[in-house]
C-alpha cells in the first residue's frame, strides 16, 4: 500500500479513536495498549501527506523558464543516458507516476507529462531516475523488484492470518505466522527508501546538468522531491510501528478487565493486538 493509501485509512479511522466510548465498546481482541504505539507514526503520516500535497500544489503553479513539459524533460534525461528505448506513456490519475522495469516504460499522469511547472519536471525527472537505476542495475532497485511478490503476499495474507488469530482467542501460531509474513512487506518498504532517495538525487543532478531548470528554479524541484521522500519515511514508520505492536501483542498479552462500569479511562480496559495493517 502506498503512502496515500495509508493516509486514507488513517484519516478515515481518526474519529473512531477520538471517542472513548467507541474504544471501550471494542471487542476484547481488538483493544490493546499497543495501539498507542502507532500515534507518533500516525501524526508523521498526516504531516507528510499534507506537506507533499501543499508543496506540489504550490510549485505546479510555477512554470519553468525554458517551458519544457515533464515528458520532454524526462525524455532528455533518458536519451542522455542512452535509454532511447524506454517509452513514455501518459495515463493514470494525479501523482500516479511510476516506472515499470518489466516493460521499460515511464507512466506519467497528464498533469505531470503535459505540465511545464517545476513540480511536473521534478516528478518526471524522478521517474526517469528510476529508469536510469534500472539500466545501471542499481542494487537496491533490483532487490526491491525481487521482493514485490513476497511483499504483496505478506501485506495481504500476513494481515489476514494475524487478524484471524486475534478472532480465534489470540491463537499465537496464526498470529506469529502472520507477523513473519508481514515482515516481508516491512522489509520491502525499508529497501524502498534508498531507491526513492537515490532516484531523487539523480533527478536533481540531471535537471541541473542538462539545464532543464535554471539554478534559481532548482529550489522548487528539490522541495517537491523532499516532500515526496517524507511520505516514504512516514509509511516506513507506520509499518514499523504496526510490526512492533503486533509482536508485542503476540508476545503473551492477554485480555485484562479492570473494575468499573463507566465510560471513562477508569472503566473496562482490555488488552488487544494492533488494529491497523
C-alpha positions, 0 to 999 in steps of 0.5 A, a space after each residue: 500500500 502506498 503512502 496515500 493509501 495509508 493516509 486514507 485509512 488513517 484519516 478515515 479511522 481518526 474519529 473512531 479513536 477520538 471517542 472513548 466510548 467507541 474504544 471501550 465498546 471494542 471487542 476484547 481482541 481488538 483493544 490493546 495498549 499497543 495501539 498507542 504505539 502507532 500515534 507518533 507514526 500516525 501524526 508523521 503520516 498526516 504531516 507528510 501527506 499534507 506537506 507533499 500535497 501543499 508543496 506540489 500544489 504550490 510549485 505546479 503553479 510555477 512554470 519553468 523558464 525554458 517551458 519544457 513539459 515533464 515528458 520532454 524533460 524526462 525524455 532528455 534525461 533518458 536519451 542522455 543516458 542512452 535509454 532511447 528505448 524506454 517509452 513514455 506513456 501518459 495515463 493514470 490519475 494525479 501523482 500516479 507516476 511510476 516506472 515499470 522495469 518489466 516493460 521499460 516504460 515511464 507512466 506519467 499522469 497528464 498533469 505531470 507529462 503535459 505540465 511545464 511547472 517545476 513540480 511536473 519536471 521534478 516528478 518526471 525527472 524522478 521517474 526517469 531516475 528510476 529508469 536510469 537505476 534500472 539500466 545501471 542495475 542499481 542494487 537496491 532497485 533490483 532487490 526491491 523488484 525481487 521482493 514485490 511478490 513476497 511483499 504483496 503476499 505478506 501485506 495481504 495474507 500476513 494481515 489476514 492470518 494475524 487478524 484471524 488469530 486475534 478472532 480465534 482467542 489470540 491463537 499465537 501460531 496464526 498470529 506469529 505466522 502472520 507477523 513473519 509474513 508481514 515482515 516481508 512487506 516491512 522489509 520491502 518498504 525499508 529497501 524502498 527508501 534508498 531507491 526513492 532517495 537515490 532516484 531523487 538525487 539523480 533527478 536533481 543532478 540531471 535537471 541541473 546538468 542538462 539545464 532543464 531548470 535554471 539554478 534559481 528554479 532548482 529550489 522548487 524541484 528539490 522541495 517537491 522531491 523532499 516532500 515526496 521522500 517524507 511520505 516514504 519515511 512516514 509509511 516506513 514508520 507506520 509499518 514499523 510501528 504496526 510490526 512492533 505492536 503486533 509482536 508485542 501483542 503476540 508476545 503473551 498479552 492477554 485480555 485484562 478487565 479492570 473494575 468499573 462500569 463507566 465510560 471513562 479511562 477508569 472503566 473496562 480496559 482490555 488488552 488487544 493486538 494492533 488494529 491497523 495493517 
